[in-house]
Amino acid sequence: MKKIEKITINSIKKFKNRNRKITALTAYDYSTAKILDEAAIDIILVGDSLAMVALGHETTHPVTLEDMLYHTKAVSRGVQRALIIADMPFLSYQAGLNEALNNAGRFIKEAGAHAVKLEGGYEHIIEVTKRCTESGIPVLGHLGFTPQFLLTIGGYNVQGKNLEVTEKILEQAHRLEEAGTFGLVLEMVPEESAKTITENINIPTIGIGAGRFCSGQILVTDDITGKYGDFTPKFARKYADVASVVREAVTSYKNDVLIGDFPSDVEVFKLDEDEKKRLAMLKPEK
């Protein structure tokens, strides 16, 4: 049997140096993670987007640490090759350094993640990044549009639309790199700005709505497969229409049950002939 070559943070760093694009998608359950891993996706992110996609919330804010741990455990059971990264949910790393470190450690110790992702580039997040990496917990950064800052940003707005903001993001990227982050998600950033940031840091960038010049790309699996239909971002290409396929299958099943066509003769278990005769002799109680 051929040995499976596991993706590590060193693999991700090398991909940038080799100009080999990084592929990343989200997963929140065992079966999806297994499919992505079999397709040789490099990074599987257990994103806090599960709050919206899997749990039906309007934003990522309501998802809890326990929710994220639970789903990360499920994902880790389905993965043999990919690098598993777990999103640290809202307020699980902002309240204090010790709490942040303990929470990040739970994703590694309990849930089987290989790294965590932190949003933002403010001072306390840089300090958490530094402490995590010094403690053996790899960190993926996230700049540009950061969903956990949705309320302070003022909505789903593109970031880095002018030189000044791009320079600020680049400065934060440098500081996160110095703190030890092995890579950086850039979300909803004009591709010219993302290109400049990518070319001026040593760590790889993974774009989501950040154009063609990042070191790799990440999307929400439920967006590209057409499973989640409440909202589809401009940057999410739809590769399938799973919702229609499932809807058609469910409708066909319902109709077959209603007309008595399911189950069929080959889909049921049957007694052998002797037991059928014995059963026929059974007198119902009056």
Secondary structure as GFF3:
##gff-version 3
##sequence-region A 1 286
A	DSSP	alpha_helix	9	17	.	.	.	ID=ss1
A	DSSP	beta_strand	22	26	.	.	.	ID=ss2
A	DSSP	alpha_helix	30	38	.	.	.	ID=ss3
A	DSSP	beta_strand	43	46	.	.	.	ID=ss4
A	DSSP	alpha_helix	50	53	.	.	.	ID=ss5
A	DSSP	alpha_helix	65	77	.	.	.	ID=ss6
A	DSSP	beta_strand	83	87	.	.	.	ID=ss7
A	DSSP	alpha_helix	97	109	.	.	.	ID=ss8
A	DSSP	beta_strand	115	117	.	.	.	ID=ss9
A	DSSP	alpha_helix	123	134	.	.	.	ID=ss10
A	DSSP	beta_strand	139	144	.	.	.	ID=ss11
A	DSSP	three_ten_helix	147	149	.	.	.	ID=ss12
A	DSSP	alpha_helix	150	153	.	.	.	ID=ss13
A	DSSP	alpha_helix	163	179	.	.	.	ID=ss14
A	DSSP	beta_strand	183	187	.	.	.	ID=ss15
A	DSSP	alpha_helix	191	199	.	.	.	ID=ss16
A	DSSP	beta_strand	205	208	.	.	.	ID=ss17
A	DSSP	beta_strand	216	219	.	.	.	ID=ss18
A	DSSP	alpha_helix	221	224	.	.	.	ID=ss19
A	DSSP	alpha_helix	242	258	.	.	.	ID=ss20
A	DSSP	three_ten_helix	265	267	.	.	.	ID=ss21
A	DSSP	alpha_helix	273	280	.	.	.	ID=ss22
###
